[in-house]
Amino acid sequence: MEPKQSKLRRFIETIWSLSDISFFVELISGIAVTVWMKISGLKK
């Protein structure tokens, strides 16, 4: 199994090569919503 660091780097490079702003914004908002739901779920 490869280290998390290299996996993350490859993931970022893949997104960077796409350089599709709308896709990037959609991805970030998707992650933000997921994180927010987890945080609000922990608070309850």
Backbone bond lengths (Angstrom), bond angles and torsions (degrees), N, CA, C in turn:
res aa  C-N    CA-C-N  psi(-1)  N-CA   C-N-CA  omega(-1)  CA-C   N-CA-C  phi
1 M - - - 1.476 - - 1.532 109.79 -
2 E 1.313 115.33 132.46 1.466 119.47 -176.83 1.530 111.44 -78.85
3 P 1.336 117.36 152.68 1.470 120.76 179.30 1.526 111.84 -60.95
4 K 1.316 115.45 151.82 1.469 120.69 -179.47 1.529 110.54 -61.88
5 Q 1.330 116.91 -33.48 1.470 122.02 -177.24 1.522 111.13 -60.34
6 S 1.341 116.94 -48.92 1.466 120.67 -177.38 1.526 110.69 -69.76
7 K 1.336 116.39 -34.80 1.465 120.45 178.50 1.524 109.74 -64.67
8 L 1.333 116.03 -42.90 1.460 121.66 178.76 1.522 110.42 -64.12
9 R 1.323 116.43 -42.54 1.465 121.51 -179.38 1.528 110.67 -62.60
10 R 1.337 116.60 -43.64 1.466 120.82 179.45 1.535 110.31 -64.54
11 F 1.336 115.53 -38.79 1.466 121.37 177.86 1.525 110.51 -61.20
12 I 1.331 116.59 -45.24 1.471 121.62 179.07 1.526 110.47 -65.32
13 E 1.326 116.86 -42.04 1.464 120.81 179.77 1.524 111.21 -63.34
14 T 1.332 116.65 -37.71 1.464 121.29 178.26 1.523 109.71 -62.88
15 I 1.317 116.39 -46.34 1.473 121.26 179.10 1.524 110.15 -64.43
16 W 1.340 115.60 -41.14 1.468 120.74 -178.70 1.518 110.26 -62.36
17 S 1.335 117.42 -41.50 1.465 121.86 -178.83 1.523 110.67 -66.75
18 L 1.318 116.28 -32.05 1.471 119.36 176.03 1.524 109.55 -67.55
19 S 1.338 114.84 -42.82 1.471 123.59 179.66 1.527 112.59 45.32
20 D 1.337 115.06 34.76 1.457 120.66 176.80 1.533 106.89 -94.37
21 I 1.332 116.44 107.06 1.470 121.65 -172.40 1.535 111.18 -59.37
22 S 1.325 117.07 -45.69 1.466 120.63 -177.35 1.531 110.44 -62.12
23 F 1.337 116.29 -40.14 1.465 120.66 177.84 1.525 110.03 -65.19
24 F 1.336 115.79 -42.66 1.457 122.04 -178.80 1.537 110.41 -62.12
25 V 1.343 115.77 -46.51 1.469 120.70 179.36 1.534 110.34 -62.57
26 E 1.336 116.17 -41.07 1.462 121.34 179.90 1.528 110.35 -62.84
27 L 1.334 115.62 -41.33 1.463 121.04 179.61 1.523 110.87 -64.79
28 I 1.334 116.53 -47.27 1.468 121.65 -178.99 1.532 110.60 -61.30
29 S 1.342 116.99 -45.20 1.459 120.03 179.69 1.529 110.66 -65.18
30 G 1.334 116.08 -35.26 1.465 120.08 177.09 1.516 111.67 -63.62
31 I 1.327 115.86 -44.24 1.471 121.02 177.78 1.524 109.93 -65.00
32 A 1.335 116.58 -42.60 1.461 121.23 -178.90 1.529 110.89 -61.05
33 V 1.327 116.44 -42.68 1.474 120.96 178.92 1.529 110.25 -64.06
34 T 1.336 116.38 -43.27 1.462 120.95 179.70 1.526 111.08 -61.39
35 V 1.339 115.55 -46.04 1.469 120.72 179.38 1.522 110.41 -64.18
36 W 1.338 116.12 -43.19 1.463 120.66 -179.38 1.526 111.30 -61.69
37 M 1.353 116.50 -42.12 1.465 120.74 179.27 1.530 110.55 -63.87
38 K 1.353 116.71 -39.11 1.468 120.64 178.70 1.518 110.52 -65.49
39 I 1.346 117.21 -42.87 1.467 122.10 -178.76 1.538 109.95 -65.51
40 S 1.334 116.78 -48.24 1.469 120.02 -179.97 1.524 110.47 -66.50
41 G 1.334 117.15 -28.92 1.461 121.16 176.43 1.521 111.00 -69.32
42 L 1.339 116.62 -36.18 1.460 121.05 179.27 1.529 111.28 -71.38
43 K 1.340 115.80 -33.48 1.465 120.15 -177.54 1.528 111.84 -68.16
44 K 1.344 116.84 -29.27 1.476 119.68 -176.37 1.524 112.56 -69.95
